[in-house]
């Protein structure tokens, strides 16, 4: 993995280095970061620091993640809905309920396990042994299109497009309430929730800019069908942004209301469209995924209720 480097701004003034890194390096837990700090592998202004070091504005931090150790992540013959494939990449229509990559306590049944069976060793290695080929992610209970890189060349080209916001990602969602406007833009930074590390939130502290555009497709009284286009790709971005404006995604167990739509068993969110320039020859290609059955069934229920 590449070094993680940043310069502390006002938001990091007086913050312990282990906490700051847990907010910046999202793939590492605070306890893991503390163990790395004990190995003198984090440098501030060129000097190794301990976990108790408190940042000052202007401090330059360099964190070198340890090499990922090979884990026993096995290839599994799991059916994949592949909508496109060539020598550089493939597009998968991920079913709801499938985890994208292995994580502690969940090393089987993931998309990566299935990809390893389908592609063998023909997956990019930039993201290490845990996430081979994974250029971007969608949540376990979000269905829809996901792009997978078969080699490092394709991975780097695709990642650059995402960073430059030239990679189009569009989602369909059912949200609570009746939105006031037919279209809108949510420009609100997202960072880790300081009270619950597993959650994200809109915050000006230790956050990154996040931009989402929404369009109302159909109204159902207490619910609204919207199309959301991402300009950035922060963790849980749509779920956090919609909850921030008072219209959380239906069925969302984390950011939705306590008395939400339990019958959905997860958020009603589908990655319906991706469009990008092919990493090899630069031609623009795009893909559209039909709404899955669970989504259609919920819309049918809403239409019956509002007739």
C-alpha positions as CSV (number, residue, x, y, z in Angstrom):
1,X,0.0,0.0,0.0
2,X,1.1,3.6,-0.6
3,X,2.3,5.9,2.2
4,X,-0.5,8.0,3.7
5,X,0.8,11.6,4.0
6,X,-1.0,14.7,5.2
7,X,-0.3,18.1,6.8
8,X,-2.2,18.8,10.0
9,X,-4.6,21.7,9.8
10,X,-6.6,23.5,12.5
11,X,-9.0,20.5,12.9
12,X,-6.1,18.3,14.0
13,X,-4.6,20.8,16.5
14,X,-4.1,19.0,19.8
15,X,-5.4,15.6,18.4
16,X,-3.4,12.5,19.3
17,X,-1.7,11.0,16.4
18,X,-3.4,7.6,16.8
19,X,-6.8,9.2,16.7
20,X,-5.9,11.4,13.7
21,X,-4.6,8.4,11.7
22,X,-7.7,6.4,12.5
23,X,-9.8,9.1,10.9
24,X,-7.5,9.5,7.8
25,X,-6.6,5.8,7.3
26,X,-10.1,4.4,7.2
27,X,-9.0,0.8,6.6
28,X,-7.1,0.6,9.9
29,X,-8.6,0.4,13.4
30,X,-7.2,2.7,16.1
31,X,-5.7,-0.4,17.9
32,X,-4.0,-1.5,14.8
33,X,-2.6,2.0,14.3
34,X,-1.4,2.0,17.9
35,X,0.6,-1.2,17.3
36,X,2.1,0.3,14.2
37,X,3.1,3.4,16.2
38,X,4.8,1.2,18.8
39,X,7.0,-0.1,15.9
40,X,8.1,3.5,15.2
41,X,6.6,3.4,11.7
42,X,4.9,6.8,11.8
43,X,6.9,9.9,11.3
44,X,6.0,13.5,12.1
45,X,8.3,16.2,10.6
46,X,10.7,13.4,9.8
47,X,10.9,11.9,13.3
48,X,9.2,8.7,14.6
49,X,6.5,9.5,17.2
50,X,4.6,7.5,19.9
51,X,0.9,7.1,20.0
52,X,0.6,9.9,22.6
53,X,2.0,12.5,20.4
54,X,-0.4,15.4,19.9
55,X,-0.4,17.2,16.5
56,X,0.2,20.8,15.9
57,X,-0.9,22.8,12.9
58,X,1.6,22.4,10.1
59,X,2.9,19.0,11.3
60,X,3.7,16.8,8.3
61,X,2.7,13.2,8.9
62,X,3.9,10.2,7.0
63,X,2.4,6.8,7.7
64,X,3.8,3.7,6.0
65,X,1.2,0.9,6.2
66,X,2.8,-2.5,6.8
67,X,2.8,-5.0,4.0
68,X,-0.4,-7.1,4.0
69,X,0.3,-10.6,5.0
70,X,-1.2,-13.3,2.8
71,X,-4.4,-14.6,4.3
72,X,-6.2,-17.8,3.6
73,X,-8.7,-16.1,1.3
74,X,-9.9,-18.9,-0.9
75,X,-11.4,-18.9,-4.4
76,X,-15.1,-20.0,-4.2
77,X,-17.4,-21.1,-7.0
78,X,-20.0,-18.4,-6.4
79,X,-22.2,-17.4,-9.4
80,X,-21.5,-13.9,-10.7
81,X,-23.8,-11.6,-12.7
82,X,-21.1,-10.3,-15.1
83,X,-22.5,-7.6,-17.5
84,X,-19.2,-6.9,-19.3
85,X,-15.7,-8.4,-19.4
86,X,-12.5,-8.0,-21.4
87,X,-8.7,-8.4,-20.7
88,X,-8.5,-5.3,-18.5
89,X,-11.7,-5.2,-16.5
90,X,-15.1,-6.6,-15.8
91,X,-18.4,-5.1,-14.6
92,X,-20.3,-7.1,-12.0
93,X,-23.9,-6.6,-11.0
94,X,-23.5,-7.3,-7.2
95,X,-26.5,-8.8,-5.5
96,X,-27.8,-7.3,-2.3
97,X,-26.4,-9.0,0.8
98,X,-23.0,-9.9,-0.7
99,X,-19.9,-8.4,1.0
100,X,-17.4,-7.0,-1.4
101,X,-14.2,-8.1,0.2
102,X,-13.1,-10.3,3.1
103,X,-12.8,-8.7,6.6
104,X,-12.2,-10.1,10.1
105,X,-14.9,-12.7,10.8
106,X,-16.1,-12.7,7.2
107,X,-13.5,-14.4,4.9
108,X,-15.9,-16.4,2.8
109,X,-18.8,-15.8,0.5
110,X,-17.6,-12.4,-0.6
111,X,-17.3,-10.9,-4.1
112,X,-13.5,-11.3,-3.9
113,X,-13.8,-15.0,-3.2
114,X,-16.0,-15.3,-6.3
115,X,-13.7,-13.2,-8.4
116,X,-10.7,-15.3,-7.4
117,X,-12.5,-18.3,-8.7
118,X,-13.6,-16.6,-11.9
119,X,-10.4,-14.7,-12.7
120,X,-7.6,-16.8,-11.0
121,X,-4.5,-14.6,-10.7
122,X,-5.8,-12.1,-13.3
123,X,-6.7,-9.4,-10.8
124,X,-4.9,-6.1,-10.0
125,X,-2.8,-6.2,-6.9
126,X,-2.7,-2.6,-5.9
127,X,-5.1,-3.0,-3.0
128,X,-3.3,-6.1,-1.7
129,X,-4.4,-9.6,-1.0
130,X,-7.7,-8.7,0.7
131,X,-9.1,-6.6,-2.1
132,X,-7.6,-7.8,-5.4
133,X,-9.2,-6.0,-8.4
134,X,-11.4,-3.8,-6.2
135,X,-11.3,-0.3,-7.5
136,X,-14.4,1.1,-5.6
137,X,-16.8,-0.5,-3.2
138,X,-20.5,-0.5,-2.4
139,X,-22.1,-1.6,0.9
140,X,-23.1,-5.1,1.6
141,X,-26.8,-4.3,1.4
142,X,-26.5,-2.0,-1.6
143,X,-27.0,-3.8,-4.9
144,X,-25.8,-2.9,-8.4
145,X,-22.8,-2.2,-10.6
146,X,-19.2,-2.5,-9.5
147,X,-16.1,-2.3,-11.7
148,X,-13.2,-4.7,-11.2
149,X,-9.7,-4.2,-12.6
150,X,-7.8,-7.3,-13.9
151,X,-4.4,-5.6,-13.8
152,X,-2.5,-2.7,-12.2
153,X,-2.5,-0.6,-15.4
154,X,-6.3,-0.7,-15.6
155,X,-6.6,-0.1,-11.8
156,X,-4.5,3.0,-11.8
157,X,-6.3,4.5,-14.8
158,X,-9.7,3.9,-13.4
159,X,-8.8,5.1,-9.9
160,X,-7.5,8.3,-11.5
161,X,-10.8,8.9,-13.2
162,X,-12.6,8.5,-9.9
163,X,-10.3,10.9,-8.2
164,X,-10.8,13.4,-11.1
165,X,-14.6,13.0,-10.8
166,X,-14.8,11.9,-14.5
167,X,-16.2,8.5,-13.5
168,X,-20.0,8.6,-13.5
169,X,-21.8,6.7,-10.7
170,X,-25.6,7.0,-10.4
171,X,-27.9,5.3,-7.9
172,X,-31.6,4.8,-7.3
173,X,-32.9,5.1,-3.8
174,X,-36.2,5.3,-1.9
175,X,-36.0,7.8,0.9
176,X,-38.2,8.8,3.8
177,X,-40.4,11.8,3.4
178,X,-41.5,14.1,0.6
179,X,-38.6,16.2,-0.7
180,X,-39.4,19.9,-1.1
181,X,-37.5,20.3,-4.4
182,X,-37.4,18.2,-7.5
183,X,-33.6,18.5,-7.8
184,X,-30.9,19.5,-5.4
185,X,-27.2,19.3,-4.5
186,X,-25.8,18.3,-1.2
187,X,-22.4,19.7,-0.6
188,X,-21.4,18.6,2.9
189,X,-18.1,17.1,4.1
190,X,-18.1,13.6,5.5
191,X,-15.9,12.1,8.2
192,X,-15.9,9.5,10.9
193,X,-18.5,10.0,13.6
194,X,-16.5,10.9,16.7
195,X,-18.9,9.0,19.0
196,X,-19.1,5.8,16.8
197,X,-16.2,4.9,14.6
198,X,-18.4,2.5,12.6
199,X,-20.6,5.4,11.4
200,X,-19.9,8.4,9.2
201,X,-21.4,11.8,9.6
202,X,-21.4,15.3,8.1
203,X,-18.7,17.2,10.0
204,X,-16.2,19.9,9.4
205,X,-13.7,18.2,11.6
206,X,-11.3,15.6,10.2
207,X,-13.5,15.2,7.1
208,X,-13.3,15.2,3.3
209,X,-15.4,17.1,0.8
210,X,-18.5,15.2,-0.4
211,X,-20.9,16.2,-3.2
212,X,-24.1,14.5,-4.2
213,X,-26.8,15.5,-6.8
214,X,-30.3,14.2,-6.5
215,X,-33.4,14.2,-8.7
216,X,-36.9,13.2,-7.7
217,X,-38.3,10.5,-9.9
218,X,-41.6,9.7,-8.2
219,X,-43.4,10.7,-5.0
220,X,-45.3,8.3,-2.7
221,X,-46.5,10.6,0.1
222,X,-44.3,9.5,3.0
223,X,-41.5,8.2,0.6
224,X,-39.8,9.5,-2.5
225,X,-38.0,7.6,-5.3
226,X,-34.8,9.6,-6.2
227,X,-31.9,9.2,-8.5
228,X,-28.5,10.3,-7.0
229,X,-25.4,11.1,-8.9
230,X,-22.1,11.0,-7.0
231,X,-19.4,13.6,-7.7
232,X,-17.3,12.2,-4.9
233,X,-17.2,8.7,-3.4
234,X,-17.0,8.8,0.4
235,X,-17.9,5.9,2.7
236,X,-21.7,5.7,3.0
237,X,-22.0,9.0,1.1
238,X,-25.6,8.7,-0.1
239,X,-26.9,7.3,3.1
240,X,-25.2,10.0,5.2
241,X,-26.1,12.9,2.9
242,X,-29.8,11.9,2.6
243,X,-30.1,11.5,6.3
244,X,-28.4,14.9,6.8
245,X,-31.1,16.7,4.8
246,X,-33.8,14.8,6.8
247,X,-34.6,12.1,4.2
248,X,-32.7,8.9,5.1
249,X,-32.7,6.0,2.8
250,X,-35.6,3.6,3.5
251,X,-34.6,0.5,5.4
252,X,-31.2,2.0,6.4
253,X,-30.5,0.4,9.8
254,X,-27.6,2.8,10.6
255,X,-28.7,6.2,9.5
256,X,-32.5,5.7,9.2
257,X,-35.2,6.1,11.9
258,X,-35.6,3.5,14.6
259,X,-39.1,2.7,13.4
260,X,-37.9,2.3,9.8
261,X,-38.9,-0.2,7.2
262,X,-37.7,-3.4,8.8
263,X,-39.2,-5.6,6.1
264,X,-36.6,-4.3,3.7
265,X,-33.8,-5.9,5.8
266,X,-31.4,-3.1,4.7
267,X,-31.3,0.1,2.7
268,X,-33.2,0.5,-0.5
269,X,-30.3,1.6,-2.6
270,X,-29.2,0.4,-6.0
271,X,-26.1,1.3,-8.1
272,X,-27.9,1.5,-11.4
273,X,-25.3,3.2,-13.7
274,X,-21.6,3.6,-14.3
275,X,-19.9,5.4,-17.2
276,X,-16.1,5.8,-17.8
277,X,-13.3,5.9,-20.3
278,X,-11.8,2.5,-21.0
279,X,-8.4,2.4,-19.4
280,X,-6.8,0.8,-22.5
281,X,-8.1,2.7,-25.5
282,X,-9.9,5.7,-23.9
283,X,-13.3,4.9,-25.5
284,X,-16.3,5.9,-23.4
285,X,-18.4,3.0,-22.2
286,X,-21.4,2.9,-19.9
287,X,-23.6,0.3,-18.2
288,X,-27.1,0.3,-16.8
289,X,-28.6,-2.2,-14.3
290,X,-32.3,-2.8,-13.9
291,X,-33.8,-2.4,-10.5
292,X,-33.6,-5.7,-8.6
293,X,-36.7,-7.6,-7.4
294,X,-36.6,-6.4,-3.8
295,X,-36.6,-2.8,-5.0
296,X,-39.4,-3.3,-7.5
297,X,-41.5,-5.1,-4.8
298,X,-41.1,-2.2,-2.4
299,X,-42.1,0.3,-5.1
300,X,-45.2,-1.8,-5.9
301,X,-46.2,-1.7,-2.2
302,X,-45.8,2.0,-2.1
303,X,-47.9,2.5,-5.2
304,X,-50.7,0.4,-3.8
305,X,-50.6,2.3,-0.5
306,X,-50.8,5.6,-2.3
307,X,-53.6,4.8,-4.7
